[in-house]
Amino acid sequence: MGRLFGTDGVRGLANGDLTPELALSVAVAAARVLVESDSSHQPLAIVGRDPRASGEMLEAAVVAGLTSAGANVVRVGVLPTPAVAFLVGQTNADLGVMLSASHNPMPDNGIKLFAAGGSKLPDELEERIEQAVKDGHGLVGRPTGAAIGRVHDLLDGAEHYVKHLVGSVPNRLDGIKVVVDCANGAASEVAPVAYEEAGAEVIAIHADPDGLNINEECGSTHLDKVRDAVLAEGADLGLAHDGDADRCLAVTAAGEIVDGDQIMAILALAMRDAGTLTDDTLVATVMSNLGLRIAMKQSGIKLLETKVGDRYVLEELAAGGFALGGEQSGHIVMPAFATTGDGVLTGLHLMAHLASTGKSLADLASVLHTLPQVLINVRVGDRAAGAAAPAVQAAVALAENELGETGRVLLRPSGTEPLVRVMVEAATEEHAREVAERIAEEVRSASPV
């Protein structure tokens, strides 16, 4: 078995890589590790899922695994990932399990684990769970009799979550007309309800999940659908979520895409003006566009960079007590209201700022001028050698000197594939592509396949 946990839990082809047997083993190991960490009480686990057909099968395996290890389980059904994290905190549960492959296509599924309070598992606990799965230790010495865990269903979890979301908004959304693309996913029920209860006029599309159509030509990975609906309906904006609703991207009334960087810039300025942006600091990853750095600097906001992955954003937010962070992909984290990225929460606060200022989304997004970005994935024989070769480093240094403050270079070996990613931003796409191709050629020469 290779590395089990990625940056966002366990993920793979349902019933292929990710089997019920593996799901059961992960659940047993997670419960056993929690018991070893704190044996003062019987563990409680919250289990939720997105609408994928395979989620029904994997939920049964996870519930069986948890209860066989002595943990009580509360099933919350189909809910967004951030809703499961929220309910973990609300119920004082010891563990949260979300079955979802996020924006991946329907055949995939995944297991995301949350610790007490609804935060992502610390690396140390994740490593112990993975080792227990590999060793098979979680499959022996199980409790019997009255020590076996019990299963209950929480029928109003969505209502509690929506009430929390709407209660977080500083002002009503009256007068805002929005199209929301629910990706036939976990947001299909809660997103339209939350937006309506906050005062918006809502037109929901792709909000009819059947277990097979999640993320299918819709949602945050296919923005043409929400763009078309916004133009057809004359809406003020469109919002698009992914399968588990931890992402939010937007389009303007004219159909222009507003990505996670632009949403972060809008929210950062709004929070700064409201006095809620801790230390006037925003946390983003190294993949955020240089335009975000320039806009934040001009606005007197400090930008802290992390490695790629929302877990690193979360760690930096927690370490510094900061109030806002996220990724270009639309994972936006507001720790005052959520322990993880929350797409519906993001949509609510974005629209609240539109309503309070009377400005259009296009006007607010204009604070950030996105520089053209070119990404080339170079297949190599050795990704570490390809990135570290002297000729490659010299080419990067030359490019950085050439671009100055008008662009940047990011060279990053893939964590899972034999690839070196070459990303270049420049004043024009032509210049960015020319520089990226130049560096990519040096990478190919340094480590041929």
Secondary structure, 3 states (H helix, E strand, C coil): CCCCCECCEEEEEECCCECHHHHHHHHHHHHHHHHHHCCCCCCEEEEEECCCHHHHHHHHHHHHHHHHCCCEEEEEEECCHHHHHHHHHHCCCCEEEEECCCCCCCCEEEEEEEEHHHCECCHHHHHHHHHHHHHCHHHCCCCCHHHCCCEEECCCHHHHHHHHHHHHCCCCCCCCEEEEECCCCCHHHHHHHHHHHCCCEEEEECCCCCCCCCCCCCHHHCHHHHHHHHHHHCCCEEEECCCCCCCCEEEECCCCEECHHHHHHHHHHHHHHHCCCHHHEEEEECCCCHHHHHHHHHCCCEEEEECCCHHHHHHHHHHHCCCCEECCCCCEECCCCCCCCCHHHHHHHHHHHHHHHCCCHHHHHCCCCCCCEEEEEEECCCHHHHHHCHHHHHHHHHHHHHHHHHCEEEEEECCCCCEEEEEEECCCHHHHHHHHHHHHHHHHHHCCC
